[in-house]
């Protein structure tokens, strides 16, 4: 499982916000993370950035940096003949402390990807393949939020005092303005509800495309291979923190695998899932799409949490939207999903408003998040309904058998009667 945390190193975050975010990542990676991958650039990386990286890693554990691999992505510096002199001293110092060493991103050499896994395996073997124990969170159980906030505020004040006594270069902005800008960005990200979204559907490559669009990326055919595992991505999108989970096609799994992966999917969302997004291409529904949609609805059993996302390579406002509105099959599925649906263009320009509007639409659904407790209740109801259905079927079969026997007995009685009647008149 890969957990992305692009916002964790942003300089405007307070220590309390970082602590809360780290706590959440530890919960997502329970019983603990195995490795950390830092993605940085030589360009503009300062000593202060290095201190921030190490501070964030220490929030996980003092041992976290020993389980860290650094990847740098600015190729123009790496490929320069003067790269040895251009490399940043702050990054070089950080590389020396990373237990997994350094790798340079190079799209021309695909083998560098396998090198990542090789280094992770080496680190795991060196630690007897154990996950990292984040002791501060084990010890923090039972600690009140207020106490944690007080400690964080004390630490922040301490950091501010030490910064005042240091001799960092000023960027020319008044301190009030810097603080105002920092608070504004922080409020923009943390003031809105975090959205836990689960992508579902029968077409794995289509789910990968939708996931890439939601993350603000270009659709890359080379990365469209579907996975049979639950995939987790955490992104900061349009001022919101998004926990994006992709669920493999359930109809291709055994019943045991279905239960394991769906429960795992829900358990990754705290406090619960805000929307199950069922992805279907615009057009006549295939048997696979119908079966997968019915399976999802049967397992999770909460129509107010379902939303259909029809995808198209055509213009959203044209034939695609009209087809969805006029298709009886599509309208039937929409009805089963509480009337909640959107149409997404796979080739919409980057400046399109479709992603912010989609996120607004989901927020406006205003449903209670779908929790693990609701999942368990849904399974209890499903099993009970299946048992009741099985009982009714068996009862109906027995009643039919009894009727057949009664009819057989009646016909045999009539034959005997006719036989007796005939002999009395001989």
N, C-alpha and C positions, 0 to 999 in steps of 0.2 A: 504494500500500500504506500502510495506517495502522497504526502501532504505538502501543498505549496503555501508559503506564507510571505508573499511579496511585501506586505505592509509592515512587517515586524521591525525592519531596520530604518524606518522613516524617522528623521530627527525630531519631528514635532511631538512624538508620542511621549507621554509621561511614564514614569516607572510603574505606576499603578496599572496603566493600560497595557504595558508590556507584560507585566506579571499576570494579568487576567488572560491575555492572549496565549501566553506560554502554558498556563494551566489548562486552557482549552485544547491546545495541541497535544499535551501530555495525555489528556483524556481520550482524544481521538486515536492516539497511537498506543493505547493500553495493550499490554502492561507496561510499555515504554518504548521509546525510539531506539532503533539499532544504529543509525548513522545520520549525519547531517551533511548536506551539500550546500556550500556557499557559492552563489553565482555573482561574481564581481567584475569590475573593470579596472585596469591599471589607471586609466585616465581619471584625473580629479579625485583619486582616492587619497584621503588625508589621514594623518595620525589619529585625529578625532574620530574618523570613521572606523579605524581599527579598534579604538577603545570601545566604541559602541557595539561592534560585532562581538568582541570578547565579553562585554557586559551581558548582552542578550544570551549568549551561549551559557554563561554562568547561571542565568536564571533557570536553565534546565538542570545543570549540574556542573560541578567543578571539573568533571571528567569529560564534558561534552566536546571540548576542543580536540581531545585525543581521538574522537570518533568523527572528525570533520574532514571532508574532502573539499578543496577549493577549485572552482572552475572559473577561468577568466574568458571573456568573450570578445574583447576588442582586438580583432585579427590584424588590423593595420599596424598596430604596435608590435604584435607578436612576430609578424612577418618581416618587419623592418630589419635591415642589416645592422642597425644600431640598437636593436632591441635590448641588448644587455645594459646599455646606458640609459635607455628610456624607461625601463621597468621601475615601478614605484617602490621606494624603500619601505613604505608602510605596509604594502602588500607582501613584499619579500619577508618582512619580519613575521607577518601573520602566517605565511606559508610554512615557516620553520616550526611554528607551534601546532599546525594542523597534523593530526596523526595520520590522516589519509593522503597527505601531500597535495600536489597541485596538478591540474590537467588544463590544457588549453583547448577551447572549443575550436574544432576545425571540420567544417561540413564536407571538405574534400576527402577526409579520412574517416569513414564510418566506424572503423575499429576502435576509435576513442570511446564510443558508447560502451562496448564490452569491457573496456579498461575500467570504467566506473564500477561495474558489478564485480570485476576481479578484485579491485581494491576494497570494496565493501566486504567481500568474502574474506579477504586477508585480515581486516579489522575484526570481523566476527570470530575468526579462528583464534586470534590473539586474545579475545575476551571470552573464550569457551562458548561462542555463539550466543552469549547472553545479551538481553536488551539492557539499555541504560536505565539504572534506577534513579529516579528523580526524587531524592529523599525529602526535599523541602515540601513537596506536595503530599507525601505520605504523612509527614509530621503536621501539616497544616490542616488536616481533617479536624473539624470542630472549631477551628479558629473563625471568629466572626469577620464579616466583611469590613465592619468599622475598624477593627483592630488592624486589619491588613492595610486599609486606607491610611490609617495614622502612620504605620511604619513606612508606607510608600511616600507619604508627604514629607516625613522626616528625612528620608533618603534623598528626595528631590531637593529639599532645602539645603542638605549637605552638599549635593552636587553643584547647586547654584553658587554656594559660598566658595567652593573650591575653584569654580570657573572665574569668579570675580578676582581671585588672587593670582590666577594664571595670566600669561601674556599672549593669548591668542589674538590673531589679527581680526579687526572689526570689519564687517562687510559693508559698512557705510549706512546701515539702516538704523533709525532710532529704535531704542529698546522697546518702547511702547508699541511701535508698529510691528516689530518682530513678534512680540507676544500676541498681538491681535491677530496677525496672520496665522500663527501657530494654532491659537484657539479656534479660529474659523475653520481651518482644515480638519482639526480634530473633531469638532462638532459635526462637520459634514459627513465624516466617516462613521463616527460612533453614535451620532444622534439618531440614525435611522436603524430600523430593525434589520438584524442579520437574517438573510434568507437561506434556508436549507431546501435545496431543490433536487429532486430525483428524476433523472432522465430515464424513460422506459421506451420499449418498442421492439419490434421483431427484426428491424434492419440495423445491425451493429454499426456498419460504416456510416449510415445516416446519422446515428446518435453521435458518432465522433465528429461529424461535420457540424452539427448543431452545437456541440460542446465547444468547438473551436470558435464558432461565431459568437457564442455567449462570452467567451474569454477575450473577444476583440482581436482574434487572430484570423489570418487568411486561411482558407481551407487548403490543407496540404495533403494531396493524394497519398504521399508516401507514409503518412501517419494515420491513415484511415482504416487500418486493420482493426477489426472488432476484438474485444477481449471477453473472455469467459469469467473474468473476475470483477468484483465490485471496484470501481475506480473513483478516487476521491480527489477533487481539486478545490482549493480555496483561493478565491480571487477577490480583488477590490475592483468593483465595476460601478462606474457612474455614481460614486459617493456611497456605495453600499458594499458590505462584506458579504460575499456569496460563497456558500458551501455547496459545491456542485458534485453530485454523486451519480455515476452512470451504472445502471443495473443491467446485467446481461439478459438476453432474451430468455424468458422463463420456459417457454415451450420446448426449448432445446435441452432442458435440464431434467434430471430425475426429481421425483417428489421430495426426496430428502435434501437435494441440492437447492431446490426452490425455497424450502423452509429456512435453510441455513443462510442463503444469500439475502433473502428478503429481511430476515431478522437482523442480520449484520448491517444491512443498508439503513434500517431505521435507527439502530443503536448508534450509528455514526453521527446522527443529527441531534444536537442538544439545543432546545428542549424537545424538538420533534421536527417532522417534515412539514414544510409549509405548502408544498405542492408536488404532486406526482405528475410530471409532464410526459404524456403519452405522445410519442412522435410518429406521425403517419404522413406519407407523401400524398399530395393532392392527386386525386384520380380515383378510378374504381377500386374499392377495397379488395385486397387479396385475402385468401383464406388464412394466410399467416398473420396478417394484420388483425383480422377479426378474432382469431384464436388467442393471440397475445393480449389484445385489449380485454377480452373476457377473462383471461387468466389473472391479469393485474387487478381487475375490478373484484374478482372472486377472492383473491388473497388479501387485499387491503380493505375492501368493503367499506369505503367511505367516499361517496360520490362528491361531497363538498370539497374534497382534497384533490380530485382529479381535474386535469386540464388537458384538452387535446391541442397539440401543436401541429398544424398541417404545414408541410414544407413544400416549396415550389422553386423552380428555377425561372419561372415566369415573373412578370410584374405582379406584386401582391394585390394591388388595387384593381387589376383587370380580370381576366378570365378565371384565375385561380380562386379569388374570393367568391365570384359568382357561382363557380362549380360547387364549392362547399355549401353555399346557401341553397342551391337547387337539388343537391344530391340527397335522396331519401335515406340512403345508408349512412351518410355522414351526419345527417341531422338526427338519426336514431342514436348514433354513438354520442353525439354532443348532448343529447337529452339524458343519456345514462351517466354523463359526467357533470350533471348539474347545470348544463347550458354553458359551461366555461370552455372557451376555445380561442385560439389566435391563429393567424396565417403568417408564416415566416418566409421571407425570400432568401434563398441561399446565395443569391448574387447581388444583393442590395449593396450600394456603396457604403464606405466606412462612416460617412457623415449621416447615414440614415438614422432616424429616431426609433427604429423598430425594437432595439434592445432596451433602451430606457422605458419605452411604452410597455413592453412586455413585463418588465420588473414592476412598474407601477400597477399594471393589471393584477399581478400576483399579490402585491401588497394590499390592494383594494378588495381582494377576496375575503380578507378579514376573518379567516377561520382559525379556530384553536389549532395549534400545531399538533400534528399526528405523532403521538408519543409511543414508546415501546409498550406501555400499558394498553393503549388502544389497539396495537397490533395483536397482543395476546388475546384481548377480548374478541377481536375479529376472528382469530383462529378457533376460539371456543365456540363462537356462533356458527362458524363454517362447519366444524365437526358435528355440532348438534344438528344443524340442518341436513347434513349428509346422512347422519344416523336416522333422523326422522324420515328422510326421503327413502333410505334403504328399508326402513321398517314398513313404510307405506307401500313400497313396491312388493315386499315379501307378503304383506297382508293382502294386497290386491291379487297376487299370484295364488295365494291360498284360497281366497274367495272364488276366483275363477275355477280352480281345481274342484272345489266343493260343488259349484254349479254344474260342472261337467259330470261329476259323479251322480248328482241328483237327476240330471237329464238321462244319464245312462240307466240308472235304477228305474226311473219312470218308464223308459222305453222297454226295458226288460219285463217290467210288471205288466205292461199292456200286452206283450206277447204271451205271457203266461195266462193272462185272463182270456185271451182269444182261444188259446189252446183248450182251456178248461171249458169254456163256453161251447166249443165245438164238440167235445166228447160227451157232454150231457145230452146232446140232441142226436146221438148215434142210435 
